[in-house]
Amino acid sequence: DYIYRPVRSIADASVAGHATNVIAGMAVGMESVMYPSVIMCISILSSYFLGRTSGLQDQHGQANGGLFGTAVATMGMLST
């Protein structure tokens, strides 16, 4: 039979009925998206704080290096 845990868990849920099959499938789908989402959040937050340490300021003296760091990191993630 199947050796992969997600396949086995969905197959076991299929025995109980349609609703449990849908719920188990959505749970497996959300598990597969969790780690990339956490990594993206950490990378955007770290780019903001690293950009803040750059010391960039606008004409009024307001620090906006964090926004610049986030913009650079976002463009880097989109281009790869």
MOVENHU-V88710 format. One record per residue. N is the residue number from 1. RES is the residue in three letters. D_LAST is the distance of its C-alpha to the last C-alpha in whole Angstrom. Layout:
BEGIN
[[N/RES/D_LAST] [N/RES/D_LAST]]
END
This chain:
BEGIN
[[1/ASP/38] [2/TYR/34] [3/ILE/33] [4/TYR/30] [5/ARG/31] [6/PRO/29] [7/VAL/31] [8/ARG/34] [9/SER/34] [10/ILE/33] [11/ALA/36] [12/ASP/38] [13/ALA/38] [14/SER/39] [15/VAL/42] [16/ALA/43] [17/GLY/42] [18/HIS/39] [19/ALA/39] [20/THR/38] [21/ASN/36] [22/VAL/34] [23/ILE/33] [24/ALA/32] [25/GLY/30] [26/MET/28] [27/ALA/29] [28/VAL/27] [29/GLY/24] [30/MET/24] [31/GLU/24] [32/SER/21] [33/VAL/19] [34/MET/20] [35/TYR/18] [36/PRO/15] [37/SER/17] [38/VAL/18] [39/ILE/15] [40/MET/14] [41/CYS/17] [42/ILE/18] [43/SER/14] [44/ILE/15] [45/LEU/19] [46/SER/18] [47/SER/16] [48/TYR/19] [49/PHE/22] [50/LEU/21] [51/GLY/20] [52/ARG/24] [53/THR/25] [54/SER/24] [55/GLY/27] [56/LEU/26] [57/GLN/29] [58/ASP/30] [59/GLN/33] [60/HIS/35] [61/GLY/34] [62/GLN/31] [63/ALA/29] [64/ASN/25] [65/GLY/23] [66/GLY/22] [67/LEU/20] [68/PHE/19] [69/GLY/17] [70/THR/16] [71/ALA/15] [72/VAL/13] [73/ALA/11] [74/THR/10] [75/MET/9] [76/GLY/7] [77/MET/6] [78/LEU/6] [79/SER/4] [80/THR/0]]
END
